Amino acid sequence: MPMPHQTKYQWRPNDNGSITNHRYDLEAEKWVDSINKATSKAKPTDWASDFGIIGTTISLILSLIFMILCLPIFFIKEVVGFNIKIFPGDEPTGWIDKRTSYEKLEDRIAVIKAESTTRKKPKKTWEDLTPEEQKIIRLVQAETAKAKAKLKRDTN
Protein backbone atom coordinates (compact mmCIF):
# COMPACT_ATOMS: atom_id res chain seq x y z
CA MET A 1 0.00 0.00 0.00
CA PRO A 2 1.38 3.36 -0.95
CA MET A 3 1.95 6.09 1.65
CA PRO A 4 -0.38 9.13 1.74
CA HIS A 5 2.31 11.59 0.79
CA GLN A 6 3.23 9.47 -2.18
CA THR A 7 -0.33 9.39 -3.46
CA LYS A 8 -2.01 12.57 -4.41
CA TYR A 9 -4.89 12.46 -1.94
CA GLN A 10 -6.46 15.89 -1.74
CA TRP A 11 -8.58 15.40 1.38
CA ARG A 12 -6.43 18.14 2.94
CA PRO A 13 -4.27 20.71 1.38
CA ASN A 14 -0.63 19.70 1.34
CA ASP A 15 0.87 23.09 0.63
CA ASN A 16 2.82 25.14 3.17
CA GLY A 17 0.72 28.29 2.85
CA SER A 18 -0.13 30.60 5.74
CA ILE A 19 -3.89 29.95 5.50
CA THR A 20 -3.33 26.20 5.56
CA ASN A 21 -0.96 26.45 8.55
CA HIS A 22 -3.47 28.67 10.36
CA ARG A 23 -6.24 26.12 9.81
CA TYR A 24 -3.98 23.32 11.12
CA ASP A 25 -3.11 25.43 14.18
CA LEU A 26 -6.81 26.04 14.95
CA GLU A 27 -7.58 22.35 14.64
CA ALA A 28 -4.61 21.41 16.82
CA GLU A 29 -5.75 23.91 19.49
CA LYS A 30 -9.20 22.33 19.53
CA TRP A 31 -7.71 18.85 19.87
CA VAL A 32 -5.43 19.93 22.72
CA ASP A 33 -8.33 21.67 24.54
CA SER A 34 -10.55 18.62 24.24
CA ILE A 35 -7.79 16.30 25.48
CA ASN A 36 -7.07 18.59 28.45
CA LYS A 37 -10.76 18.74 29.39
CA ALA A 38 -11.10 14.98 29.14
CA THR A 39 -8.04 14.35 31.35
CA SER A 40 -9.14 16.90 33.95
CA LYS A 41 -12.61 15.33 34.15
CA ALA A 42 -11.20 11.83 34.43
CA LYS A 43 -8.61 12.78 37.06
CA PRO A 44 -9.50 11.39 40.52
CA THR A 45 -9.88 14.06 43.18
CA ASP A 46 -7.40 14.07 46.05
CA TRP A 47 -9.62 14.46 49.11
CA ALA A 48 -6.74 14.14 51.56
CA SER A 49 -5.00 17.25 50.28
CA ASP A 50 -8.29 19.17 50.25
CA PHE A 51 -9.01 18.27 53.87
CA GLY A 52 -5.41 19.05 54.78
CA ILE A 53 -5.76 22.56 53.40
CA ILE A 54 -9.10 23.03 55.22
CA GLY A 55 -7.59 21.77 58.50
CA THR A 56 -4.58 24.02 58.14
CA THR A 57 -6.81 27.03 57.53
CA ILE A 58 -8.98 26.27 60.56
CA SER A 59 -5.96 25.76 62.82
CA LEU A 60 -4.43 29.02 61.58
CA ILE A 61 -7.65 30.89 62.38
CA LEU A 62 -7.84 29.35 65.87
CA SER A 63 -4.18 30.18 66.52
CA LEU A 64 -4.77 33.79 65.56
CA ILE A 65 -7.82 33.99 67.85
CA PHE A 66 -5.72 32.53 70.67
CA MET A 67 -2.97 35.05 70.10
CA ILE A 68 -5.34 38.00 69.86
CA LEU A 69 -7.41 37.09 72.95
CA CYS A 70 -5.31 35.00 75.30
CA LEU A 71 -1.83 36.48 75.03
CA PRO A 72 -2.84 39.96 76.30
CA ILE A 73 -4.63 38.31 79.23
CA PHE A 74 -1.53 36.25 80.00
CA PHE A 75 0.57 39.43 79.79
CA ILE A 76 -1.75 41.25 82.21
CA LYS A 77 -1.72 38.32 84.65
CA GLU A 78 2.01 37.69 84.65
CA VAL A 79 3.59 41.09 84.16
CA VAL A 80 1.08 43.51 85.67
CA GLY A 81 -0.13 41.10 88.37
CA PHE A 82 -3.88 41.55 87.89
CA ASN A 83 -5.95 38.38 87.56
CA ILE A 84 -8.75 38.37 84.99
CA LYS A 85 -11.39 35.70 85.54
CA ILE A 86 -12.40 34.24 82.19
CA PHE A 87 -13.47 30.66 82.73
CA PRO A 88 -15.49 29.15 85.57
CA GLY A 89 -13.12 27.84 88.21
CA ASP A 90 -10.49 30.51 87.69
CA GLU A 91 -9.20 32.42 90.66
CA PRO A 92 -11.25 35.50 91.58
CA THR A 93 -10.58 38.69 89.69
CA GLY A 94 -8.23 41.09 91.41
CA TRP A 95 -4.62 41.83 92.21
CA ILE A 96 -2.47 38.73 92.58
CA ASP A 97 -0.39 38.34 95.73
CA LYS A 98 2.63 36.55 94.28
CA ARG A 99 3.95 35.67 97.72
CA THR A 100 1.18 33.15 98.36
CA SER A 101 0.19 30.09 96.43
CA TYR A 102 -3.24 29.78 94.86
CA GLU A 103 -5.80 27.94 96.95
CA LYS A 104 -9.53 27.72 96.92
CA LEU A 105 -11.08 30.54 98.91
CA GLU A 106 -12.98 28.24 101.27
CA ASP A 107 -9.82 26.27 102.10
CA ARG A 108 -7.89 29.45 102.82
CA ILE A 109 -10.66 30.81 105.08
CA ALA A 110 -10.72 27.53 107.01
CA VAL A 111 -6.94 27.68 107.53
CA ILE A 112 -7.10 31.29 108.73
CA LYS A 113 -9.91 30.51 111.19
CA ALA A 114 -8.03 27.50 112.53
CA GLU A 115 -4.87 29.55 113.02
CA SER A 116 -6.73 32.39 114.71
CA THR A 117 -8.40 30.13 117.27
CA THR A 118 -5.33 28.05 118.11
CA ARG A 119 -2.68 30.70 118.59
CA LYS A 120 -3.54 34.10 119.84
CA LYS A 121 -0.64 36.42 120.34
CA PRO A 122 -0.40 37.68 123.89
CA LYS A 123 -0.37 41.43 124.18
CA LYS A 124 3.00 42.78 125.15
CA THR A 125 3.34 45.29 127.90
CA TRP A 126 5.93 48.04 127.97
CA GLU A 127 8.09 46.00 130.33
CA ASP A 128 8.11 43.00 127.97
CA LEU A 129 9.74 45.05 125.20
CA THR A 130 13.51 45.13 124.79
CA PRO A 131 15.29 48.46 125.27
CA GLU A 132 15.86 48.73 121.52
CA GLU A 133 12.12 48.27 120.81
CA GLN A 134 11.26 50.87 123.46
CA LYS A 135 13.71 53.31 121.81
CA ILE A 136 12.12 52.75 118.38
CA ILE A 137 8.63 53.32 119.80
CA ARG A 138 9.73 56.60 121.43
CA LEU A 139 11.27 57.74 118.13
CA VAL A 140 8.07 56.95 116.24
CA GLN A 141 5.98 58.77 118.85
CA ALA A 142 8.25 61.83 118.63
CA GLU A 143 8.14 61.91 114.81
CA THR A 144 4.34 61.51 114.85
CA ALA A 145 4.00 64.39 117.31
CA LYS A 146 6.23 66.61 115.12
CA ALA A 147 4.20 65.76 112.00
CA LYS A 148 0.91 66.54 113.77
CA ALA A 149 2.25 69.88 115.04
CA LYS A 150 3.52 70.81 111.59
CA LEU A 151 0.17 69.88 110.06
CA LYS A 152 -1.62 72.08 112.59
CA ARG A 153 0.69 75.04 111.85
CA ASP A 154 0.25 74.64 108.08
CA THR A 155 -3.55 74.50 108.23
CA ASN A 156 -3.84 77.57 110.50
Residue, then its C-alpha position, 0 to 999 in steps of 0.5 A: m500500500p502506498m503512503p499518503h504523501q506518495t499518493k495525491y490524496q487531496w482530502r487536505p491541502n498539502d501546501n505550506g501556505s499561511i492559510t493552511n498552517h493557520r487552519y492546522d493550528l486552529e484544529a490542533e488547538k481544539w484537539v489539545d483543549s478537548i484532550n485537556k478537558a477529558t483528562s481533567k474530568a477523568k482525574p481522581t480528586d485528592w480528598a486528603s490534600d483538600f481536607g489538609i488545606i481546610g484543617t490548616t486554615i482552621s488551625l491558623i484561624l484558631s491560633l490567631i484567635f488565641m494570640i489575639l485574645c489569650l496572650p494579652i490576658f496572659f501578659i496582664k496576669e504575669v507582668v502587671g499582676f492583675n488576675i482576669k477571671i475568664f473561665p469558671g473555676d479561675e481564681p477570683t478577679g483582682w490583684i495577685d499576691k505573688r507571695t502566696s500560692y493559689e488555693k480555693l477561697e474556702d480552704r484558705i478561710a478555714v486555715i485562717k480561722a483555725e490559726s486564729t483560734t489556736r494561737k492568739k498572740p499575747k499582748k506585750t506590755w511596755e516591760d516585755l519590750t527590749p530596750e531597743e524596741q522601746k527606743i524605736i517606739r519613742l522615736v516613732q511617737a516623737e516623729t508623729a507628734k512633730a508631724k501633727a504639730k507641723l500639720k496644725r501650723d500649716t492648716n492655720 
